[in-house]
Amino acid sequence: MANHARIVELLDEERLELERLLRSQTSASGLVRRARAVLLMADGESGTEVARLTGYTPVQISRIRRRFTEERAAGLSDRPRSGRPHVYGPKKTAEIVALTLQPPSEGLSHWSTRELAEKVGVSHTTVHRVWQAHDLQPHRVQTFKFSRDPQLEEKISDVVGLYLNPPTNAVVVSVDEKTQIQALNRTQPLLPLRPGIPARQTHDYKRNGLTSLYAALEVATGKVIGECSPTHRGPDFLRFLRKVARSYSRRQLHVIVDNSSTHTTPDVKTWLEAHPRVHLHFTPKGASWINLIEAWFGVLTRKSARRGSFDSVPQLVRHIEAFIAHWNENPTPFAWTKPASEVIKKARRAN
């Protein structure tokens, strides 16, 4: 006899609850995963496909389907496990969660399982289980930055507009300088990659000088124009701006830059007045992340500069120039997809 899978049909309120679980930052990961599986079933996906998308086995998907059709949302909760029973109750759990959300003892930056366990009188594994159940990760920290630019919305709309709807017959480039790139030389030669053993380098190094890289990313194609400089002052930026302008002669040129003082010196302003086809567009203060060249600088750091070993600054400069040439053989543009309204909404929420 054929084994017909039970059809999963959701009431409107059940779907809303499952979708809420998917967006939750505090629900247990297992519960969120099972909620996603049920939503996929309700959307008509086969058990095999649901298993592939969620990482479960087909047998586990069948069990989740049965539990949900018999018990609805209550069937998605974790079942009591065999073994040693919990020796703490709701009050102890609430105490652990409350203390985790408060600053730790003086001299500590965050709680560890053992320090909190000693504080509340339980084992460190108990603290770990509570943290897992409530999705608490005090060892992690994320960074953020507020922009206090009074022209925040105007500048976001301007820059994002250039990304999503560039002017006809014009070129849009993202420009910035990556300063203080160090020519580091390891004290011993690199030990090469071997099967089962990664490449290795010494922890200590010798500093052989610095260089700064001016770079312009053509937004439409991903092509990069670069120039290294021993300094990063107003004349250096103007020299590079002239180089970029020559590369796109006789075309309207829109240049996205940040709010560095070197971008608004009197010499730069005078040159711009004499070259009206070149237009500078400024990112909001404290929001250089909106400048796409920053994404390319990240690629440069990961793939070229970070693991290099250089005897001199000229050697480092040649290495960077070789990377730019390699990149331009098959350039990859960075696609901006989020409209200005969404960026502004998020910026408002952060501020």
Helices and strands as residue ranges (DSSP letters): H 12-23, H 29-42, H 47-54, H 58-71, G 72-76, H 90-100, H 113-120, H 124-133, H 152-164, E 170-186, E 205-218, E 224-229, H 234-247, E 252-257, G 261-263, H 266-274, E 278-282, G 288-290, H 293-300, I 301-305, H 313-329, H 340-350
